[in-house]
Structure formats: structure tokens, C-alpha cells
Amino acid sequence: MADLRSRKREKSIKGSFDVGRIMDEETSEANIKSQNIDNSQQTRMKSGKEGQDLMSSRRTVSESSSEDPGREGINASNGNGMWRNELKISADSCSAQPEKQQLQVQHTSLLHNERFSDIVDVVLRCALVTIFFKLETMWAFKREIHAEELWLYKNPRRPDIIKGGELLFWVIVAPLIVTVVFYVFTKDKRDFRAASWAWTLALCMNGFPTSLLKITVGRPRPDFFYRCFPDGVMVLNSSSTSDSSSILDFNCTGIASEINEGRKSFPSGHSSFAFASFGFIAYYVGAKLHAFDARGRGHTWRLCIAVIPLVIATLVAVSRTCDYHHHWQDVTVGAIIGLLTGYISYRQYYPSIFGPQAGKPSIRWPRRLGNKYDKQREADENGAGGDMLRRPLLGGKEQTKWY
């Protein structure tokens, strides 16, 4: 019995030991699990913090790339889940070089074309001036003088009221001064350039038809008789034609150069040059002041300022009849020639003085921009670009008489 009791006591002790061992094992396993859970939580927290840092870094890169105009921050994910920043192609990149080079080539070609056009314009003006002086030295046609018209050419000789040198000076200086004054107020280089080309072309073009008509018509001046016979004694051989009108064959005793100059009455060079130069000033100033278009209606002062140059040219033309150097027909035709050449030259560089775009220099359109030119012309004809009645004259606030 004692042995049995001892065995039971040993089994109970051993069982308690086994229970304790099992409990210790379970406790250790629980501790290990809790440690693993803590480690996993710490790992997750670290990974979350790294993710936040990565997202913030991505935002920073995106913002910096958006602020930089030359680059574009694009966060794109590749196959491995990695992020990359793509840059925008700049104007200096290799792929943009062909387009940039093409633009440079086009700009260079336009500059070359413009320079070539300027050279041609200068050469043409020089050629016209050379032809003019050459025609001035040529001998005029010898027109026959009838006895019944001799009184037209027997006026006394008088000195020039306005000498040729003085007129040449003012027809060049006057438009130059006017264009310079407008440039000082507007600072418009394109307008000054167009005006300079226009008035120089007007003077050069005017000289050719004037001199050509002088030597081909050969009409005697009002004082031709006293150029041919300075002493007033006429030496001639009279003859009769089939219609019983006598033709006077003068044997002039005067200076040959003055006699030849006496046969260049038609048309008047003073009149044509005066109206070419001062007529251009009238077109130019009148267009700037809108004296001839819809905006200038009701503004008498604009019209008065515009016609002042024409009054000056008229006085020059009338002076040629007062000193008996030209007939009234000569100065009239000379004025028409001057006005036509002045207006034609003006229209080469400016729109119509009667249109809504009067006073604005025209644009040199390359041939490849023909469609754009047509659109601009339609816009000009329709008065596009604002109310034509309210546009300012020389800049500043829009104003008219009616607003």
C-alpha cells in the first residue's frame, strides 16, 4: 500500500511538472507570437513612413517640374513599379533643331529678299535721276512758228521768281522735314521708312515724263522771241504754205543754249516737281489726319492743314506764268503730272487716302503669304480692327467729333 501511495504521489508530481512544462511552452510561444506581431507592426509603420516620404518626394519633383517651363514632370510607373521623371523637349534639344533651323533659314531668306528689293529700288531711282539729267541736256524738237501766233512768244524776258536750284532744294527738304516730324511724335520706323521710299520715288518718277515731253513737244516759251533775238531785231525768211499761212523761219542770233532752253516750255518742270513733292505732303498729312476719309468729315481744320501744301505748289506754278517762262497750259499739265506721280508713288507704300486704313504703311507681303494678304486686304476694306471713326490719330485716347 505504501508503494502504491508513493507511486501515485510520483505520478501526480510528474503530472504537475508536465502541466507546468506545457504551460511554460505555451507562454513562450505566446511571447514569440507577440514579438512577431510587434515586429510586423514596426515593419508596417516603417514601410508606411517610407511610402509617405516617397509620395512627398514625388510631389516635390512634380511641383518643381511644373514650375520649370523647360521640363514636364510626369510620374509614370514602369513594369518594375519604379517611378521616373520625363523632361519636355526644349527648343535646344536635338529633335527641335530641324524646326528651329528651318525658321532661321526662312528668316534669313526674307531678310535677303528685303535687302535685294531695297537695292533694286535704289538702283531704279538712281537710273531715273540719270535719265532725267541726260534728257535735260538734249536738244528739243524745233517746232515751226506761224506769224499769227508770234505774239504768244514776244513777251519780255524776266528773271526767275523761283530759281531752279531753290525749287530743287525745297522739293527735297520739305517732305523730309514733314516725315521726320511725324517720326519724332510717333516713333514709327516702318512709317518713316515707307514715307522716305514714297517721296523719293515721286520725285524720281516725275522727272522722266516731264523732261521727255519737253524735248519731244518743243513748244516755245513766252519769251522765246527775245531769246532768239536779244536785240529785238528779227531775222527770218518768210514762206507760204498751201493754206496761205506763213511760217516764220527764224535765224536766231542769241546764245544756242538759251535758244534750246526756250523750246522747252511744255510742260512746266517747276509745276510738276512742286506738285509731286508738296502733293505727296498733302496726301501724307491728310491721311495721317484722316482728312479725306469718313473720320475726318466735319473736321474743317484737318482739310485746311492737308491742302496747305497744294496751295504752295499752286503759287510756284503761277509764278512761272508771271515771269513769262511758261504758258498756262504748261503749268496745268505739269501740275497734273506731279499730282499723278505723287499719288502713284504714295499708293505703292500706303493704302488709299479715302479708306479706313489711311495713313498706315502697307506691309511687304512675301509671295508665300498671299492668302494672308487677301485676308488682310478684306479686313482693311471692311474696316476691321476697331471702329474706324474712333481710332486715334497719333496714339492715345480714341476720339472723334461725334463721340
C-alpha positions in Angstrom: 0.0 0.0 0.0 2.8 2.3 0.8 4.4 1.5 -2.5 1.1 2.3 -4.3 0.8 5.6 -2.5 4.3 6.6 -3.3 3.8 5.7 -7.0 0.6 7.8 -7.1 2.4 10.7 -5.4 5.2 10.5 -8.0 2.6 10.4 -10.9 0.9 13.4 -9.5 4.2 15.3 -9.1 5.2 14.3 -12.6 1.9 15.4 -14.0 2.2 18.7 -12.3 5.7 19.0 -13.8 4.3 18.1 -17.2 1.5 20.7 -16.8 3.9 23.3 -15.8 6.2 22.5 -18.7 3.3 22.7 -21.1 2.2 26.0 -19.6 5.8 27.3 -19.9 5.9 26.2 -23.6 2.6 27.8 -24.3 3.7 31.0 -22.5 6.9 31.1 -24.5 5.0 30.5 -27.8 2.7 33.4 -26.9 5.6 35.6 -26.2 7.2 34.7 -29.5 3.9 35.4 -31.3 3.6 38.8 -29.6 7.2 39.6 -30.5 6.5 38.7 -34.1 3.3 40.8 -34.1 5.3 43.8 -32.7 8.0 43.3 -35.3 5.4 43.1 -38.1 3.7 46.3 -36.8 7.0 48.1 -36.7 7.9 47.0 -40.2 4.5 48.2 -41.4 5.0 51.5 -39.7 8.4 51.9 -41.3 7.1 50.9 -44.7 4.2 53.4 -44.4 6.6 56.1 -43.4 8.8 55.3 -46.4 5.8 55.4 -48.6 4.8 58.8 -47.3 8.4 60.0 -47.9 8.3 58.6 -51.4 4.9 60.3 -52.1 6.2 63.6 -50.7 9.3 63.3 -52.8 7.2 62.6 -55.9 5.0 65.7 -55.2 8.1 67.8 -54.8 9.5 66.6 -58.1 6.2 67.1 -59.8 5.8 70.7 -58.4 9.4 71.6 -59.3 8.9 70.2 -62.8 5.7 72.1 -63.2 7.3 75.3 -62.2 10.2 74.8 -64.7 8.9 75.8 -68.2 11.5 73.7 -69.9 10.6 70.4 -68.3 7.5 68.5 -67.5 7.3 66.2 -64.5 5.4 63.1 -65.4 5.3 60.3 -62.7 5.0 57.2 -64.7 5.4 53.7 -63.5 7.3 51.1 -65.4 7.0 47.4 -65.4 9.0 47.0 -62.2 6.9 49.5 -60.3 9.6 52.2 -60.4 8.8 55.9 -60.9 10.7 58.1 -63.4 10.6 61.9 -64.4 10.2 62.7 -68.0 11.5 66.0 -69.4 9.7 68.1 -72.1 11.6 68.6 -75.3 13.1 72.1 -75.3 13.8 74.4 -78.2 17.5 73.5 -78.0 17.0 69.7 -78.0 18.1 67.6 -80.9 14.6 66.8 -82.0 13.7 70.5 -82.1 16.8 71.6 -84.1 15.4 70.9 -87.6 12.3 73.2 -87.0 14.5 75.9 -85.4 16.9 75.7 -88.3 14.0 75.9 -90.8 12.7 79.1 -89.1 16.2 80.6 -89.2 16.5 79.8 -92.9 13.1 81.3 -93.7 14.0 84.5 -91.7 17.4 84.7 -93.4 15.8 84.3 -96.8 13.2 87.1 -96.0 16.0 89.4 -95.0 17.9 88.7 -98.2 14.8 89.3 -100.3 14.1 92.6 -98.5 17.7 93.7 -98.9 17.6 92.8 -102.6 14.4 94.7 -103.0 15.9 97.7 -101.4 18.9 97.6 -103.6 16.7 97.3 -106.7 14.7 100.4 -105.5 17.9 102.4 -105.0 19.2 101.4 -108.4 15.9 102.3 -110.1 15.9 105.7 -108.5 19.5 106.4 -109.5 18.7 105.3 -113.1 15.7 107.7 -113.2 17.8 110.6 -112.0 20.5 109.8 -114.5 18.0 109.7 -117.3 16.4 113.0 -116.2 19.7 114.9 -116.3 20.6 113.3 -119.6 17.3 114.4 -121.1 17.8 117.9 -119.8 21.0 118.3 -121.9 19.4 117.0 -125.2 18.2 119.3 -127.9 14.5 119.9 -128.1 12.3 119.5 -131.2 12.3 122.6 -133.4 8.6 123.4 -133.8 7.5 125.8 -136.5 6.1 129.2 -135.5 3.3 130.8 -137.5 3.1 134.5 -138.0 -0.3 134.8 -136.4 0.9 133.2 -133.2 4.1 135.2 -132.9 2.5 137.4 -130.2 2.5 134.4 -127.8 6.3 134.3 -127.8 7.2 138.0 -127.8 6.8 138.6 -124.0 9.8 140.3 -122.3 12.4 138.3 -120.5 12.3 138.3 -116.8 14.4 136.6 -114.1 13.1 133.5 -112.4 10.9 134.3 -109.5 11.7 130.9 -108.0 15.1 129.7 -109.3 15.6 126.1 -110.3 18.1 125.4 -107.5 15.9 126.8 -104.8 13.0 124.7 -106.0 15.1 121.6 -106.1 16.2 122.2 -102.5 12.7 122.7 -101.2 11.1 119.8 -103.0 13.7 117.5 -101.3 13.8 119.1 -97.9 10.1 119.8 -97.4 8.9 116.1 -97.4 12.0 115.1 -95.4 11.1 117.6 -92.7 7.5 116.5 -92.6 8.3 112.8 -92.3 10.9 113.5 -89.6 8.4 115.5 -87.6 5.9 112.6 -87.7 8.6 110.2 -86.7 9.5 112.3 -83.7 5.9 112.1 -82.5 5.1 108.5 -83.4 8.4 106.7 -83.2 7.2 104.6 -86.1 10.3 103.4 -88.0 8.2 101.5 -90.6 6.2 104.6 -91.4 9.3 106.7 -91.7 10.9 104.2 -94.0 7.8 103.9 -96.2 7.4 107.6 -96.4 11.0 108.1 -97.4 10.7 105.5 -100.2 7.5 107.1 -101.4 8.6 110.7 -101.8 11.9 109.9 -103.3 10.1 107.7 -105.9 7.7 110.5 -106.6 10.5 113.0 -107.4 12.4 110.5 -109.5 9.4 109.3 -111.4 8.3 112.9 -112.1 11.5 114.0 -113.8 11.3 111.4 -116.6 8.0 112.2 -118.2 8.5 115.9 -117.7 11.8 116.1 -119.5 10.7 113.6 -122.1 7.7 115.8 -123.0 9.8 118.9 -123.1 12.2 117.7 -125.8 9.5 115.9 -127.8 6.9 118.7 -127.9 9.4 121.6 -128.3 6.9 124.3 -127.6 8.5 127.8 -127.5 8.4 129.7 -124.2 6.5 133.1 -123.9 9.9 134.9 -124.1 11.3 132.8 -126.9 11.5 135.8 -129.3 13.9 137.7 -127.1 15.9 134.5 -126.5 16.3 134.1 -130.3 16.8 137.8 -130.9 18.3 139.5 -127.8 18.4 142.9 -129.5 14.8 142.6 -130.7 15.7 142.7 -134.4 14.1 139.7 -136.2 16.0 138.0 -139.0 13.9 135.4 -140.9 12.9 134.1 -144.2 9.1 134.0 -144.7 7.4 131.4 -146.8 3.8 130.5 -147.5 2.2 127.1 -147.2 -0.7 125.6 -149.1 -3.2 127.0 -146.7 -1.9 130.6 -147.2 -0.5 130.8 -143.6 3.1 132.0 -143.3 5.7 130.0 -141.3 8.5 132.1 -139.8 11.9 130.6 -140.3 14.0 132.3 -137.6 17.7 132.9 -138.0 18.4 133.3 -134.3 21.3 135.5 -133.2 21.2 134.6 -129.5 23.0 132.0 -127.4 22.4 128.5 -128.6 21.8 127.0 -125.1 19.3 129.7 -124.2 17.5 129.2 -127.5 17.3 125.5 -126.9 16.0 126.1 -123.4 13.4 128.4 -124.9 11.9 125.5 -126.8 11.2 123.5 -123.6 8.0 125.2 -122.4 5.6 122.3 -122.3 5.2 121.0 -119.6 6.4 123.1 -116.7 9.1 121.4 -114.7 8.7 123.8 -111.8 5.0 123.0 -111.6 5.4 119.2 -111.9 8.1 119.0 -109.3 6.3 121.3 -106.9 3.1 119.3 -107.1 4.9 115.9 -106.9 6.7 116.9 -103.7 4.1 119.1 -102.0 1.3 116.9 -103.4 2.9 114.0 -101.6 2.9 116.0 -98.4 -0.8 116.8 -98.8 -1.5 113.0 -99.3 0.7 112.0 -96.4 -0.5 114.7 -93.9 -4.1 114.4 -95.0 -4.1 110.6 -94.5 -2.5 110.9 -91.1 -5.2 113.4 -90.0 -7.9 111.3 -91.8 -8.9 114.5 -93.7 -10.2 112.5 -96.7 -12.0 109.5 -95.1 -15.1 109.1 -93.1 -13.5 110.0 -89.8 -12.5 113.5 -91.0 -15.9 114.5 -92.1 -16.9 117.6 -90.1 -13.4 118.5 -89.1 -12.6 121.5 -91.3 -9.2 122.1 -89.7 -7.9 118.8 -90.9 -8.8 119.6 -94.5 -7.3 123.1 -94.2 -4.0 121.6 -93.0 -4.0 119.0 -95.8 -4.5 121.5 -98.6 -1.8 124.0 -97.5 1.0 122.1 -99.4 -1.2 122.2 -102.5 -1.6 126.0 -102.1 2.2 126.3 -102.0 2.6 124.2 -105.1 0.0 126.3 -106.9 1.8 129.5 -106.1 5.0 128.0 -107.6 3.2 127.1 -110.7 1.5 130.5 -111.1 4.9 132.2 -110.7 6.1 130.6 -113.9 3.4 132.5 -115.8 4.2 135.7 -114.0 7.9 135.7 -115.1 6.8 134.7 -118.7 8.6 131.4 -118.7 5.6 129.2 -119.2 2.1 129.3 -120.7 -0.9 128.5 -118.5 -1.3 125.2 -120.3 2.2 124.2 -119.4 1.8 124.7 -115.7 -1.6 123.0 -115.8 -0.3 119.8 -117.4 2.8 120.0 -115.2 0.5 120.1 -112.1 -1.4 117.0 -113.3 1.8 115.1 -113.9 3.1 116.0 -110.5 -0.1 115.1 -108.7 -0.3 111.7 -110.5 3.3 110.7 -109.9 3.0 111.8 -106.3 -0.2 109.8 -105.7 1.0 106.7 -107.6 4.2 106.7 -105.5 2.3 107.2 -102.3 0.0 104.3 -103.1 3.0 102.0 -103.6 3.6 102.2 -99.8 0.3 103.3 -98.3 -3.4 102.4 -98.7 -5.9 104.7 -100.2 -6.3 108.1 -98.5 -10.1 107.6 -98.7 -10.1 104.2 -96.9 -10.4 103.4 -93.2 -6.8 102.4 -93.0 -5.5 105.7 -94.4 -2.1 106.7 -93.1 -0.9 103.2 -92.1 2.0 102.0 -94.1 1.4 98.9 -96.2 3.1 95.6 -95.4 5.5 93.9 -97.7 3.9 90.6 -98.2 6.1 87.7 -99.4 4.7 85.6 -102.2 4.1 82.6 -99.9 1.8 84.7 -97.7 -0.7 85.5 -100.5 -3.7 84.1 -98.6 -2.8 86.1 -95.6 -2.6 89.2 -97.7 -6.0 88.6 -99.2 -7.5 88.3 -95.7 -5.8 91.5 -94.5 -7.0 93.4 -97.6 -10.6 92.2 -96.9 -10.2 93.3 -93.3 -8.9 96.7 -94.4 -11.8 97.2 -96.8 -14.3 96.2 -94.2 -12.7 98.5 -91.6 -11.7 95.7 -89.3 -9.5 96.3 -86.3 -11.9 98.5 -84.4 -14.3 101.3 -85.2 -12.6 103.4 -87.8 -14.4 106.5 -86.5 -12.8 106.2 -83.1 -9.2 105.3 -83.8 -6.7 107.8 -82.5 -4.6 110.0 -84.9 -1.2 109.7 -83.4 -1.9 107.4 -80.5 -3.6 107.8 -77.2 -7.3 108.0 -76.4 -9.8 107.3 -79.1 -11.8 110.3 -80.0 -13.9 111.8 -82.8 -16.1 114.8 -83.2 -19.2 112.7 -82.7 -18.1 110.8 -79.6 
